[in-house]
Amino acid sequence: MIFTETKLAGAFIIDLERRTDERGFFARSWCKDEFAAHGIYLPPQQASLSSNPAAGTLRGLHYQHAPHEESKLVRCTRGAIYDVIVDLREESRTFGQWVGVELTADNYRQLFVPPRFAHGFLTLAPHTDVAYQVSAMYAPGAEGGLRWNDPAIGIVWPALPKLISAKDQAHPDFQRVPQPLPID
C-alpha cells in the first residue's frame, strides 16, 4: 500500500500496490503492521455500507463525541464520491481545516479518517456504494454533525448536492458545535 499523509496530520490517502498479471491484479487493502508503521491503529469493531441510488446525494458531516470517537477506513466500492474530512482536534495546527479526495470504484483509493474528525461525502455518480471499517461501535447518543456548507469551514464541493437528509441539513455551524471534543 502507498500511504500519502494529507495536510491534516494523521489522515491518509491509501492507494493499493497492485500485483498485475493476465488475470487482473491482487493487492492488500489493509495490513495491521503497515498501518501501524504509519501511526494508524484501526482495530475494526464494525463494518458498514452506504448505498446511494442518486448522484448528488450528500451525507454528513458526521462525527462521534467522546468517549465514542471513531476512526474510519473509507472506500467507494461502486460509483464515485467526493469524500471530505474536517479536523475537530482543538489542539491541532489544522483545527477547522478540511481535505477532500475523490474515491471511485475504479481508483480503489481509500481514505483513513482519524478519531475526532467530521466526515461526509457527495456522490458523483448514480448507484454509488461506500464501505467503511470503523474502530468503535456506533453510539446513537454520541452522534454529532456540522453543516455541509458552513462558510467558516469553506468546503469547496465539486457540485451542489441534490439530496440531503433533513437531519444533515439541520447540523449546526462549526462555531456552534454543541460540546467541545475533549483531548485524550
C-alpha angles and dihedrals in degrees: 000000000000114000118201114184113218124221085269105081113242095017114110140188106216121202124189123246100223124211102205133194138145090295095057123258142312125206140162114244097183134023122168093214096047092047091048090051086063094046093257117138112182112162097180112230097166140015122207138185127207116199117196119184096188132062110233095042112146122202120183161310090224136164139156123243122231133313089026100055113149138199119214139201106207128195133170107227097179130020122352140290140187100227119202133191130186123202110236096174104119092201092053123104086225096050109152094012124123140209127200127196133177113239117188138172087243099051095046088210121157132202122214110211114197123217116278094035126118114230135197142145145203119218113234097188136035119260095029122170125193124195124202136191107201129196097212137040114259111262110195094199091055099054120123137173146189129217110266094224102037106149090215088068095035101202111186104216117196091232139003114269118251098191127036126159118246088242093055091046089055097055113124127249118268094258090054100054100152097231133013118252106242123231112249 
